[in-house]
């Protein structure tokens, strides 16, 4: 399998696409105004302690208070008396451990989503490429995906000698067969990071962020770019240099796989990614055979339905249904990763009479889901003929990232958000720049979009065309129109993807 990571950077957002055999399977979007907080460490102040919930709410400097459950308190930071109370394992005693006004150091484990504040933990960890450094812990854990007993023993011997007895370590999957020097280099780097955090803990006044893990070059190298990836292509020289700098200290053998994209057309257009992204916002996804799947995201669960559509297939009805269901299973696994669907998913495959056919479909789905890095579980067909998947959320879904509540239907439907429309206009201009050069343009958009553009003019600072933005509330909030002032001609669809 040929795996590529494509990175598109502009002043307002950065997008990372993962392609497997030229097919988009994962998409990450990091917006300037919606930066992810997972991994960031805060010094917070306890606002409320609720024994009935076994939890506390903390002010960490965000719009909403963060949620800390009893089980996420780190006993290693408690006094002897409070530690004794904690080990009674009774969450209703949380008010004897925490009290309003108390300062506490926590780390975000789940970003704020909708009306929910961040979920935090007192059990801190600093992830690296090969190791996860855990202060106040002592345990050494090795990834289950490292199956060789000999290799596990080798790693354990190296790290037992290397690490401080008061520090815990988790060995990540990519640590398999790496040299002792790599362990030493990373451990020393993580230890230095922790010392800097300790200084912040001592002197910073809460609520305050004392460690920001949102450096894209670091998370890219640590979490996505490994020996299985054939190449990483970036369209921004500054980010490319940051990535190379990170790799030099961690995995220099991957440096040759990093490329700078400097063509005129937008990088996502060149790799056909932009067209595939459009499908993410649609509930219906067509299958190559003519069948289709529909995906309905609700508050409680994700419902996925499989239909034969126009596919009449083979002579044998059961074979036709099994073929369509297997094809759907493969696409469903891709859509789950691509949209980062989470929670409980219920799949209604087309009814099959044969237990063998059901087993084949279930096996196909389970095998393709093995490529998913998020923690998940696929359950066999139920008595009602449904397949259930539980999956842990890794980030806000792309539907939430790129859309906002529709003011016309009070949230029952969704529209592309105004910042996403502005970025879409920018991409249109980048795509058309070669053909229209410095031609003056008039761009019509909804007033919400225009007001956002006026507040963020830096988005279009590199555009050479003279642009006049005009409000037009007859245009739908997620659409725009481009007119050439040279000949008063509408050229919107001329340069669409």
Phi, psi and omega in degrees: 000132180264116184248130178232146171246124181247127183241124178247125184239133166219170187301337186258334179204157174236134179238137179239124179245137174250125180249135172242115185051049177067013180247130180291124180240336178216145179220127178244134178234126179240108181267149181303320184268358181229046182296142180285145185251350183303130180098340179290143180251133183236150165261113185250171178238129179293125179260312180223144174239124185241094180303326181297329178264349184063039186211167176226152175251132186241145170269113178245015177094009178260173182299324180242151178293150180269154184255124177240117178274154180309316185292343181267003174287138179270109181297339180294344180260000185267157174290166182302319181294312182291328178297321179295320178295316182301319184286358170287346176059038179243106186296339180289349179270011184300330180288351175266356178251319180242149177217150181306137180094346182287140175273142181211142180263127183222164179234139181286124177253344178211128183294155172298136178224125181060234181272357182271136176283177180294147172263128185235164178223149176272352180272094188284150175210143178240107183280141172241191179292317185249333186232154169246119184269125183236098177296153179068011176242167179231348188285144173246114182243144181241136181309137179295338181285347171272103191264340183289122179297322180297316181291322177299317179296317180300312181297315181299318180296318181297311187284329177298322179284328186279317192278155173290137182300338181272000184249138175261152179224142169246130180267121183280166184302319184292359182282349182309116173067021177278161186284159179301321182299324180294320176299313182299315182298315182288318180301316179297321178295317179293323179294321177296318179300317181295323179296322176294320178296319179301321178296318179295320178300321183288319189255336183290147178255126182285157358279136181202147173276123183250356175205120182251117184262017188273011177296111187298320182298325180289311182293327178297309181294321184287314191261331189246318188271106180225188185295343179281344182273128183283325176198154178236123184243126184237141179260014181231120185297320182297314179294321178302316180294323177296318180296315179299321179296318178296314183296324181304324182269346186243299180226077183299338181293346180267355184303319182294346181270358180266127181235149175259127177266123180225033176280169182288319183285147178305141186300322181290333174290317183299328181259011176069018184281323183303319180295321181291329180295326180304328182293333184301328183276354183262145180279337183256132178237123181278145178259152182305327184285344185116346174285181179204163173234146176241136184241121181239111179269124176237176178298321188273321184200176175248122180257127181237126184241137180250134180229150179286335180059234182268002184280117176256340167060228192267176181290323182275120184300314182298322178296319180299314182294315180298317180300313180297318181294321178293317177299318179294320181301318180295317181288324178298316179300320179293316181294326178298315178291316184296317182270353185052052177290146184213179182080220180261127175243132180244122182251125177255091176288164175294136185305133177236138182277323188277132175296328179295318179297317179300317180295322179296319180292315180299316180296318179299315180297315182296320181294318181289326179292345178296338179285347182283125181283339180286148179292129183206168175215132179254124182261145180296171179304134178275178179297336178273002179081020181253150174249133180248144175231132171251136184215136180279135178289136177254341180193167176301138183298154182296332177298318179286324182294320188255007181222167177219167183298138179280123182291344183274337182237014175053040172091002178283337174235176181226152177236157174301131184291160187295325177292326177291325177294318179300316179293325179295321176297317179301316180295323177300315181295320178296320181293323185270350190303323182295327186269327185255359175044241183258021181302130179291140185230151172241124182247122180259133179206168179298151183302326179298320180290317181298318180295325177293317180296319179296328179278344181228061184296341183295342179302323186254019186295334182266000180282128184277336180291147172281120186244137173241118179267133184230133177288137175211098184281002172279343176279139178300148184303337181254016180239168175208166181222136180243128180239132175282124180284348180291318181227010179058037183253136176285118183243018184306310187277351181295324185241025173288165180294000000 
